[in-house]
């Protein structure tokens, strides 16, 4: 395949990933730059805390869709197959974390990663989602659930039939990115002052 097509696909994936759902949709929900309040993160969880369910859901969907488009549609349009959809997926996640349009200060990449996984590794995503739900309802820690859920995806990818080598490299790289972007959550959990999503702690209420 032409090198120019590969370069174009990677650049397009990064640009798409750099489109921040919270910052683009914020004015529609009367919300300012999320990076100036709450956790300082431009992602769906902070959007939920700052602007409620409608805003949080809109940001979540936007960031998931851009991941799906970057890893699924872009490679198809530019005929870049093989490992390149996975490369585009990683680049889109990095674009979300380090967006060129917003001073390289973005979100943590989880929602964008979900969108990528939905089109490239749906079977592994299903297992990771089950882990995420279980950890969230048990602990109330969204960050911990996200980290363990992504690790669950990585483990599942080695048991789901048909996952290519590029897929294994992708899930390992994505897991490292997610752990890195949630390093603040890890530090707060260790210090005992991480916020809990109490309404999700179903097991505790029972």
N, C-alpha and C positions, 0 to 999 in steps of 0.2 A: 504494500500500500504506500502511496506517496508520503514522504516525510512532511510535506506541507500540510496534508490532511491531519496527521497526528498532532503537529504543532497547533493547528487551528482548533482541534478538539480539546486539547489540554487548556489552551487559553480561554476558550468558550466556557469550559467547565469551571475554571477559576472565576471568571466574570460572573457567571450565574450564581456560584456559591457566595460571591461577595455581596449579593443583593440581600440585605437584612430585612427579614419580615417584620421585626418589631419596629424598626426605624421607618420603614416605608408605610406600614399600616398604622403607626402611632397616631398621626393626625386624625384618622378616621374614628379613633376611639378617645380623642382628646387626651392623648398621652404624650408626654415629652420624651426626650432621649432616655431610654431605660438605663443607659450606662451612668447616669448621674444620680441614680437612686437605687434603693433595694440592695441587691447583691452586686450591682454594677455590671450585670451581665445582660447582653442583648438577645437573650433567648426566650423560649416559650415559658419556662418556669417562672422567670422574673416577670414576664408579661402577665401571667396568671395572677401573681401576687399583687402587681401594681394596678392592673386594669380589670381584673375579674375574668370570668370564664370565657366570655365572648372574645376578648382581646387575646387571651392565652391560646384559645383554640385556633383563632385565625392565624396567629404567628406560627403555631405548631404545623398547621396544614401548609402554609406558605413555605416554610423551611423544609418540610418533607418533600413537597412537590419539586422544589428546585434541585434537591438531591436526586430524585427520580429522573428529572429531565436531563441533568448533567451526565448521569451514568447510563441512562437508557436511550433517550432521544438523540442527544448529540452524537454519540458514536454511530448510530444508525444513519443519521443525515450525512455524516462525513465519511461513512464506510470505514470506520476504524474499529475492527473487531479483535479477536484474540484477547490479549491482556489489557487492551486499552480502555474498555469500559471500567475496569477496576481502577486503572490509573486516573481516569476522569473522576471517579467516585472519590478517591483520596484527595485529589486536587480541589474538588468542590467543598469537601469538609474543611480543608485548610483555608479555602476562600471565605467560608463562614466564620472561622476562627480569626482569620487575619484579612478582613475585607479591604480591598484597595480603595473603595469609595468612602470609607469611614475611619480613616487614620489607622487601619490595621488593628482596630479594637472591635471585636465581634462577640459572638456567643461561644458556647462550648462544643458545638458540633453534633450533639446527640440527635436532634431532629433531622438534620441533613443526612446523617449517617443512616437513620431509619429509612429515609427515602431511597438511598442508594441500595441498601439491603433488600428493600421491597422488590426491586426490579432485578437484582443480580443474584441474591441468595435468600429467597423467601422462606425456604425450609429452615435454614439456620436462624433467621429472624424470628420465626414462630417460637422456637425453643427459648431464645433470648428474651422474648416478650413475656413468656411464662415465668422465667426467672425474675424479671423486672417486677412483675405484679406481686409475686410471692415475697420478694424482699421488701417492697414498698408497704404492703399491708402488715408485714411483721414488724418493720422498724420505723416506718414513717419518713425515712431518709431518701429523698429523691435522688441525690447524688450517689449514694451507695447503691441504690437499685439500678441506676444507669451504668455504673462501673461493672457491677456483677452481671448485669444483663448483657453487656457487651462481651464480657469474658465468656458468658454462656454461649453467645453467638459463635465466638472463636472456637470453642470446644466442639460445638455441634457441627461446625463446618467440616471437621475431620471425620465425621460419621455419616453425614448426609451424602448419598451417592451422587457422583457426577460433578462435584465441586473441583474446578481446575486448580492448578498450582497457584495461578495468579489470585484466585479467590482466597486461598490460605494466607498468602502474603498480605492481601488486603485486610483480612480480619485481624491479623496480628498488628499491622500498622495502625488500623483504626482503633484497636483496643488501647494501644500506647498513647494515641492522641487523646482519647477520651479520659484515660487515667491522668494524663498531664493537665488537661483543661479543668479537671475536677480536683486538682491538688489542693485548692483552697478548702473545698468541702472535706477532704481527708484531714487537713490540719484542724479544722473546726470540730470534726467528730472526735479526733484525738484529744482536743482540749475540752470537750464536753459542752460546746456552745453552738452546735449546728442546729439550724431550724428543722423542726419535724413537720410533716404534713399530717397533722393529727387526724383529720377526717378520713384518711386512708387506712388508719390502723384498725382495721376491722377485727383482727384477732384479739387485740387488747380490749376492745369494747365488749367482746363476748366473754 
